[in-house]
Structures are given as structure tokens and as C-alpha cells.
């Protein structure tokens, strides 16, 4: 299969991920996280069958980003409960 991993969403997830990670407003953060998670899942689906080092590297980056967002979400929930 030829690599078409540079689709229209190849950079969108990164932008949304960074927006979530750098968000300082706890009221905005859940939406930012949700938006980023949605974009990451969509991108994962887009490159699911792609082969090659570039696609594999992006899959790893997507996995790492999703893991970080989940940790960020748990930290926010813990802070919210403690407040």
C-alpha cells in the first residue's frame, strides 16, 4: 500500500494536542482535551493500514499523545475533586 499518511488531518491533531497541553484555564481544558482526543482517534483511523517508517513513527506519536492526554485528564479530575 502506498503511503498517503500526509492527509488533511496529519497536522491538525498536533495543533489540538498542543492547545490542550498548554491550556491554563481549567474550565476550557476538558474541551481542549476532548477535541485533541477526537482528532487523534480520527488520525489513527486514517493511517491504520499505512506502512512505512513515517506512518509507524506517527502511530507512536499518536499513542504517546493519547496517553499524555489521558494522564492530563486524570490530573485535572484529581485537582477538581481536591478543590
C-alpha positions in Angstrom: 0.0 0.0 0.0 1.4 3.4 -0.9 1.9 5.9 1.9 -0.7 8.7 2.0 -0.1 9.5 5.6 0.1 13.2 4.9 -3.7 13.6 4.7 -5.6 16.6 5.7 -5.5 15.7 9.4 -1.8 14.9 9.6 -1.1 18.1 11.5 -4.5 19.0 12.9 -4.1 16.6 15.8 -0.8 18.0 16.7 -2.2 21.6 16.9 -5.1 20.4 19.0 -2.8 18.4 21.3 -0.6 21.3 21.9 -3.6 23.5 22.6 -4.8 21.1 25.3 -1.3 20.6 26.8 -0.7 24.4 27.1 -4.3 25.3 28.2 -4.1 27.1 31.6 -7.9 27.6 32.1 -9.3 24.6 34.0 -12.7 25.3 32.6 -11.5 25.2 29.0 -9.2 22.2 29.5 -11.8 19.4 29.3 -13.0 20.6 25.9 -9.4 21.0 24.6 -8.6 17.5 25.8 -11.7 16.1 24.2 -11.0 17.9 20.9 -7.5 16.6 20.8 -8.5 13.1 21.7 -11.1 13.1 18.9 -8.5 14.3 16.3 -6.0 11.7 17.5 -8.5 8.9 17.1 -9.5 10.1 13.7 -5.9 10.3 12.6 -5.3 6.8 13.9 -8.1 5.5 11.8 -6.8 7.4 8.7 -3.3 5.7 8.9 -4.4 2.4 10.3 -3.4 0.5 7.2 -0.4 2.6 6.2 3.0 1.0 6.0 6.5 2.5 6.4 8.6 4.2 8.9 6.8 7.5 8.7 3.4 6.0 9.4 4.9 3.9 12.2 6.5 7.0 13.8 3.3 8.9 13.6 1.3 6.0 15.1 3.8 6.0 18.0 3.4 9.8 18.4 -0.4 9.4 18.4 -0.2 6.7 21.1 2.1 8.9 23.2 -0.1 11.9 22.8 -3.3 10.0 23.7 -1.5 8.6 26.8 -0.4 12.1 27.8 -3.9 13.5 27.4 -5.4 10.8 29.5 -2.9 11.5 32.2 -3.6 15.2 31.9 -7.4 14.5 32.2 -6.8 12.4 35.4 -4.7 15.2 36.9 -7.4 17.7 36.2 -10.1 15.5 37.7 -7.9 15.0 40.8 -7.4 18.7 41.1 -11.1 19.4 40.7 -12.1 16.9 43.4 -9.5 18.3 45.8 -10.6 21.9 45.3 
